[in-house]
């Protein structure tokens, strides 16, 4: 008998947790005709569910013109099949004003500083879900980073900036939804703990998913198309008025692309012209707190930049693992690891950026831009320590000239960390500088047209091994150039 009571109690608790208590937004005045502003009705439904202890706020099929939707604890905002939340235009002034930052210096972009002027936002809430087969269309959102306190954008008040913005929330799930043209960020999570973003499709005009100062977050089974900016980004900004590490993050089974906006969703998959960056998985640039215990696995990249790990704001980047990645039509570079001293933060902070214990394994890439090889660059007085490159196959377009091998490749220093601005690398396959502990095992480089740069160039690299390197060069061009004047014994050279 006790067992039966226990099972019944467990069933009831689970049913409530899954949102079996349904609050249909139409019962609170939502129309869903794409013309009536429905966010007041949606917020009424959320308040009713919250006052009752939680439940599912349900949007049936329809187009719901909306300003700011304020999500609260124990609420599942469920977008039913055929439902679309349509971001209202700025002239309707339907978005909440962006909050004050309290006079604290802003060391990060406005998009990382202000949250309340978003289409869907929550701050300090827990146990929240955004689920369903419906869509968010951010047509009325701005993609520009012009936010200020009070939400003044180019002189107008009431402009929406982001599709989903969550700050200091716990136990968050975003699952199955689609986001089209999501504004500055389709999804941004700042200072959140224990979250899941799963099976989400994003086709947007700026960043896809930004995870800032968070811990214990999983991103899985997502498709993210970002032709004009980054796809999946981890950051550790000063948005919480202190350096906070972004740690224990797992990204797996995702697809990153840089197709023309909208063509992922309509299935035409039109390659976009190469922007300054598109697609890619990135750590940075905001990196005050740093990154620890990050994994990326089983992902594909197409018409996209590759991997960028950038620690330039006095944080620590360590324990990073990448495995089982394929890339095709790679813009600018396949793999980029750097530290620098941009130091975008309080002037009184004087620690150095550091990076180490980074392993990248099982990567296959075709049609890589010849602008940049793999890049691993530390600082003269603070090398990157312990990097492993294992079982990597990269095919480049080729075409590098001999003079590129001898050009002075700029130090990262205080520059913005983007290889495009530094120009071509001296090597076509791997360029490493200021590194201590570089271990290359079973790596193959090839090219489509003649390449007159060395395959590998090492400058101020200590304790390195090259094993199983297969890299063609033209007559008279070295496979490896090192400022030490020698190359350790290896297989395949």
C-alpha positions in Angstrom: 0.0 0.0 0.0 2.8 2.4 0.9 4.4 1.6 -2.4 1.2 2.5 -4.3 0.9 5.8 -2.5 4.5 6.6 -3.3 4.0 5.9 -7.0 0.8 8.0 -7.1 2.6 10.9 -5.4 5.5 10.6 -7.8 3.2 10.5 -10.8 1.4 13.7 -9.6 4.7 15.5 -9.0 6.1 14.5 -12.4 2.9 15.6 -14.1 3.0 19.0 -12.5 6.7 19.4 -13.4 5.9 18.6 -17.0 3.4 21.4 -17.1 0.2 19.4 -17.1 -1.6 22.4 -15.6 -2.1 24.4 -18.9 -2.8 28.1 -19.2 -3.9 28.8 -22.7 -2.9 32.4 -23.6 -6.2 32.8 -25.6 -8.1 32.5 -22.3 -6.2 35.6 -21.2 -6.9 37.7 -24.2 -4.3 36.7 -26.8 -5.6 36.7 -30.4 -2.8 35.3 -32.5 -3.7 37.2 -35.7 -0.3 38.8 -36.1 -1.8 42.3 -35.7 -2.9 42.5 -32.1 -0.2 43.0 -29.5 -0.5 39.8 -27.6 2.4 40.1 -25.1 0.2 41.7 -22.4 -2.1 38.6 -22.6 0.9 36.2 -22.6 2.3 37.9 -19.5 -1.1 37.7 -17.7 -1.1 33.9 -18.4 2.4 33.7 -17.0 1.4 35.6 -13.9 -1.6 33.4 -13.3 0.5 30.2 -13.6 3.2 31.7 -11.4 0.7 32.6 -8.7 -0.7 29.1 -8.8 2.8 27.6 -8.2 3.7 26.9 -11.9 2.4 25.3 -15.0 2.5 25.4 -18.8 1.7 28.6 -20.6 0.5 27.4 -24.0 0.5 29.2 -27.3 -1.7 27.3 -29.8 -1.2 27.8 -33.6 -1.2 31.5 -34.6 1.0 34.5 -34.9 1.5 36.3 -31.7 2.8 39.9 -32.1 4.8 40.5 -29.0 6.9 42.9 -27.0 8.7 41.8 -23.9 7.5 38.5 -22.4 8.6 38.1 -18.7 9.3 34.5 -17.9 9.0 33.4 -14.3 9.9 30.4 -12.1 8.3 27.0 -12.6 6.8 28.0 -15.9 7.0 26.1 -19.2 6.4 28.6 -22.1 5.2 26.1 -24.7 5.0 27.1 -28.3 2.6 24.7 -30.0 3.0 23.5 -33.5 2.1 26.3 -35.9 2.6 29.1 -33.3 4.9 32.0 -34.0 6.0 34.7 -31.6 6.5 37.7 -33.8 8.8 40.5 -32.4 7.0 43.8 -32.6 8.5 46.7 -34.4 10.3 49.4 -32.4 7.6 52.0 -33.1 5.1 50.1 -31.0 7.4 50.6 -28.0 6.3 47.2 -26.7 9.6 46.2 -25.0 10.7 46.8 -21.4 13.3 49.4 -20.8 16.7 48.1 -20.4 17.7 48.1 -16.7 20.3 50.4 -15.1 23.8 48.9 -14.7 24.1 50.9 -11.5 26.9 53.3 -12.6 29.4 50.4 -12.8 31.8 50.7 -15.7 30.7 48.7 -18.7 33.6 46.6 -19.9 31.5 44.6 -22.3 29.1 45.3 -25.2 25.6 46.6 -24.5 24.2 43.2 -25.6 26.0 41.6 -22.6 25.0 44.4 -20.2 21.2 44.9 -20.6 18.6 42.2 -20.7 15.1 43.5 -20.0 14.5 44.9 -23.5 14.5 41.4 -25.0 11.6 39.6 -26.5 11.6 36.9 -23.8 13.6 37.5 -20.7 14.0 36.2 -17.1 16.3 37.3 -14.3 16.9 35.4 -11.0 14.3 32.7 -11.8 14.5 28.9 -11.6 12.9 25.9 -13.2 12.0 27.5 -16.5 11.3 26.0 -19.8 10.9 27.3 -23.4 9.7 24.3 -25.4 7.6 23.2 -28.4 7.5 23.0 -32.1 6.7 26.6 -32.6 8.9 29.5 -33.8 10.2 32.8 -32.6 10.5 35.4 -35.4 12.6 38.3 -34.4 11.7 40.5 -37.3 11.2 43.5 -35.1 14.4 43.2 -33.2 17.6 45.1 -33.9 20.8 43.3 -34.6 22.9 46.4 -33.7 24.9 46.7 -30.5 23.7 50.2 -29.5 22.1 49.4 -26.1 22.2 51.9 -23.3 20.3 52.1 -20.0 16.7 53.0 -20.6 16.9 51.3 -24.0 17.7 54.2 -26.2 18.6 52.9 -29.7 19.5 55.6 -32.2 17.1 58.1 -30.4 14.1 55.7 -30.2 12.9 54.2 -26.9 11.5 50.7 -26.9 13.6 48.7 -29.3 14.0 45.0 -28.7 17.4 43.5 -28.9 17.5 39.8 -28.2 15.1 36.9 -28.7 15.8 35.1 -25.4 17.8 36.6 -22.6 18.3 34.7 -19.3 20.3 36.2 -16.4 21.1 34.5 -13.1 18.7 31.7 -13.6 18.9 28.1 -12.5 17.5 24.8 -14.0 16.8 26.1 -17.5 15.6 24.1 -20.5 15.2 25.4 -24.1 14.1 22.6 -26.3 12.7 21.9 -29.9 11.9 25.5 -30.8 13.0 27.4 -33.9 14.4 31.0 -33.9 14.5 33.0 -37.1 16.4 36.4 -37.3 17.0 36.5 -33.6 18.4 40.0 -33.2 21.7 40.7 -31.5 21.6 37.3 -29.8 19.1 34.5 -30.5 19.8 33.1 -27.1 22.0 34.6 -24.3 22.5 33.0 -20.9 24.5 35.0 -18.3 25.4 33.8 -14.9 23.1 30.8 -15.3 23.6 27.4 -13.7 22.4 23.9 -14.7 20.8 24.4 -18.1 20.0 22.5 -21.3 19.6 23.8 -24.9 18.5 20.8 -27.0 17.2 20.3 -30.5 16.9 24.0 -31.2 17.1 25.3 -34.8 18.5 28.9 -35.2 18.8 30.8 -38.5 19.8 34.3 -37.5 21.5 37.6 -38.5 23.9 37.9 -35.6 25.0 35.5 -32.8 23.2 32.2 -32.3 23.9 30.9 -28.8 25.9 32.9 -26.2 26.8 31.3 -22.9 28.4 33.9 -20.6 29.7 33.3 -17.0 27.7 30.1 -16.8 28.3 26.6 -15.3 26.9 23.1 -16.0 25.3 23.9 -19.3 24.7 21.4 -22.1 24.1 22.3 -25.8 23.1 19.3 -27.9 21.5 18.4 -31.2 21.2 22.0 -32.4 21.4 23.5 -35.9 22.8 27.0 -35.8 23.1 29.1 -39.0 24.9 32.5 -38.5 26.1 34.0 -41.8 27.1 37.3 -40.1 28.5 36.4 -36.7 29.3 33.5 -34.3 27.2 30.4 -34.0 27.9 29.0 -30.5 29.9 31.2 -28.2 31.2 30.9 -24.6 32.1 34.1 -22.9 33.2 35.3 -19.4 32.5 39.0 -19.5 32.2 41.6 -16.7 28.4 41.6 -17.0 28.1 40.4 -13.4 30.4 43.2 -12.2 33.1 40.7 -11.4 35.1 38.1 -13.3 33.2 34.9 -13.4 34.6 31.7 -15.1 32.5 29.9 -17.7 33.0 26.3 -16.8 31.6 22.7 -17.1 30.1 23.3 -20.6 29.4 20.5 -23.0 28.5 21.1 -26.7 27.7 18.0 -28.7 26.0 16.7 -31.8 25.5 20.2 -33.3 25.6 21.6 -36.9 27.1 25.0 -37.5 26.7 26.7 -40.9 27.1 30.1 -42.6 24.4 29.9 -45.3 22.5 33.0 -46.4 20.0 34.1 -43.8 16.8 32.0 -44.1 18.2 29.4 -46.4 18.8 26.9 -43.6 15.1 27.0 -42.8 13.8 27.0 -46.3 16.1 24.2 -47.3 17.9 25.9 -50.2 21.2 26.2 -48.3 22.7 29.1 -50.3 26.3 29.9 -49.4 26.7 33.4 -48.2 29.6 35.7 -49.2 32.4 35.5 -46.7 31.9 38.0 -43.9 34.5 39.0 -41.4 33.4 35.9 -39.5 30.5 33.5 -39.9 29.5 30.3 -38.0 32.3 28.9 -35.8 32.5 27.8 -32.2 34.3 30.3 -30.1 35.6 31.0 -26.6 35.8 34.8 -26.3 36.4 37.5 -27.0 35.1 38.6 -23.6 37.3 36.5 -21.3 37.7 38.2 -17.9 36.8 35.1 -15.9 38.1 32.5 -18.3 37.1 29.0 -19.3 37.5 25.7 -17.7 36.3 22.1 -18.4 34.9 22.7 -21.9 34.1 19.9 -24.3 33.0 20.1 -28.0 32.2 16.7 -29.7 30.6 15.2 -32.7 29.9 18.4 -34.5 29.9 19.5 -38.2 30.8 22.9 -39.7 29.9 23.9 -43.2 30.6 27.2 -45.0 31.8 28.4 -41.6 34.8 29.5 -39.7 36.2 26.8 -37.5 37.3 26.8 -33.8 38.4 29.9 -32.0 39.8 29.8 -28.5 40.6 33.4 -27.4 41.8 34.4 -23.9 42.7 38.1 -24.0 41.2 39.7 -20.9 43.3 38.3 -18.0 41.4 35.1 -17.4 42.5 31.5 -17.5 41.6 29.0 -20.3 42.2 25.4 -19.4 41.0 21.8 -19.7 39.5 22.2 -23.2 38.7 19.1 -25.2 37.5 18.9 -28.9 36.9 15.6 -30.6 35.2 14.2 -33.7 34.6 17.3 -35.8 34.2 17.6 -39.6 34.4 20.9 -41.5 33.8 21.8 -45.2 34.3 25.1 -47.0 36.2 26.6 -44.0 36.4 30.4 -43.9 39.7 32.0 -42.8 41.0 29.3 -40.4 40.1 25.8 -39.1 41.7 26.1 -35.6 42.8 29.2 -33.7 44.1 29.3 -30.2 45.5 32.5 -28.7 46.2 34.6 -25.6 46.7 38.3 -25.5 46.7 41.4 -23.3 43.7 43.4 -24.6 42.7 43.5 -20.9 39.2 44.8 -21.3 38.4 45.3 -17.6 39.3 47.2 -14.5 42.7 49.0 -14.8 43.7 47.8 -11.3 43.6 44.2 -12.4 47.1 43.2 -13.4 47.1 39.4 -13.9 48.1 37.9 -17.2 45.9 35.8 -19.5 46.9 32.2 -19.4 46.0 29.1 -21.4 46.9 25.4 -21.2 45.9 21.8 -21.3 44.0 21.9 -24.7 43.4 18.8 -26.7 42.0 18.6 -30.2 41.5 15.2 -31.8 39.8 13.6 -34.8 39.2 16.6 -37.0 38.7 16.3 -40.8 38.4 19.5 -42.8 38.1 20.1 -46.6 38.4 23.2 -48.7 40.1 25.3 -46.0 40.8 29.0 -46.7 44.6 29.4 -47.4 44.7 32.7 -45.4 45.5 30.9 -42.1 46.9 27.6 -41.0 46.2 26.2 -37.6 47.3 29.0 -35.3 48.6 28.6 -31.7 50.0 31.8 -30.3 50.8 32.8 -26.7 52.6 35.8 -25.4 56.4 36.3 -25.1 56.4 36.2 -21.3 53.4 33.9 -20.9 53.4 30.9 -23.4 50.4 28.7 -24.0 51.2 25.4 -22.2 50.4 21.9 -23.2 48.5 21.6 -26.5 47.8 18.2 -28.1 46.8 17.9 -31.8 45.9 14.3 -32.6 44.6 12.6 -35.7 43.8 15.7 -37.8 43.3 15.9 -41.6 43.2 19.3 -43.3 43.0 20.0 -47.0 43.7 23.6 -48.0 43.1 25.5 -51.2 46.8 26.4 -51.4 48.3 29.3 -53.3 50.6 30.7 -50.6 53.7 32.5 -51.9 57.4 32.2 -50.7 57.4 35.7 -49.3 54.6 34.8 -46.9 56.9 32.4 -45.1 59.2 35.2 -44.1 56.7 38.0 -43.3 56.5 39.2 -39.8 53.3 37.8 -38.3 52.1 40.3 -35.7 52.1 39.6 -32.0 48.6 39.4 -30.6 49.3 42.0 -27.9 46.4 44.4 -27.4 44.9 43.7 -30.9 41.4 42.4 -31.4 42.0 38.6 -31.7 40.9 37.9 -35.2 43.3 36.3 -37.7 41.8 38.1 -40.7 43.2 41.4 -39.4 46.7 39.8 -39.0 47.0 38.6 -42.6 48.3 35.3 -43.9 50.3 33.0 -41.6 53.9 32.0 -42.5 52.9 28.3 -42.6 50.1 26.8 -44.6 49.4 24.0 -42.1 50.4 24.9 -38.6 51.9 28.1 -37.1 52.9 28.1 -33.4 54.6 30.8 -31.4 55.3 31.2 -27.7 54.2 27.7 -26.8 55.6 25.4 -24.2 54.5 21.8 -24.7 53.2 21.2 -28.2 52.5 17.6 -29.1 51.4 16.8 -32.7 50.5 13.2 -33.5 49.2 11.8 -36.8 48.4 14.9 -38.7 48.0 15.3 -42.5 48.0 18.5 -44.5 47.4 18.8 -48.3 46.5 21.5 -50.8 44.7 21.9 -54.1 47.1 24.3 -55.9 50.9 24.8 -55.3 51.8 26.1 -51.9 55.1 27.7 -51.3 55.0 28.2 -47.6 56.4 25.5 -45.2 53.8 23.1 -43.8 54.8 24.0 -40.2 56.5 27.0 -38.7 57.5 27.1 -35.0 58.8 30.2 -33.3 59.7 30.2 -29.6 58.2 26.8 -29.1 59.7 24.6 -26.4 59.2 20.9 -25.6 57.5 19.9 -28.8 57.1 16.7 -30.6 56.0 16.0 -34.2 55.0 12.4 -34.9 53.3 11.0 -37.9 53.3 14.3 -39.9 52.3 13.9 -43.6 52.6 17.2 -45.3 53.7 17.9 -49.0 55.7 20.9 -50.0 57.0 22.2 -53.3 60.7 21.7 -54.3 63.0 23.6 -52.1 60.4 24.4 -49.5 60.9 23.0 -46.0 58.3 20.9 -44.3 59.2 22.4 -40.9 60.8 25.7 -40.1 61.9 26.3 -36.5 63.8 29.2 -35.0 65.7 26.5 -32.9 67.3 25.3 -36.2 66.4 21.7 -35.6 63.4 19.4 -35.6 63.0 16.5 -33.2 63.1 12.9 -34.5 59.7 12.1 -35.8 57.7 9.7 -38.1 56.4 10.8 -41.5 58.6 13.9 -42.0 
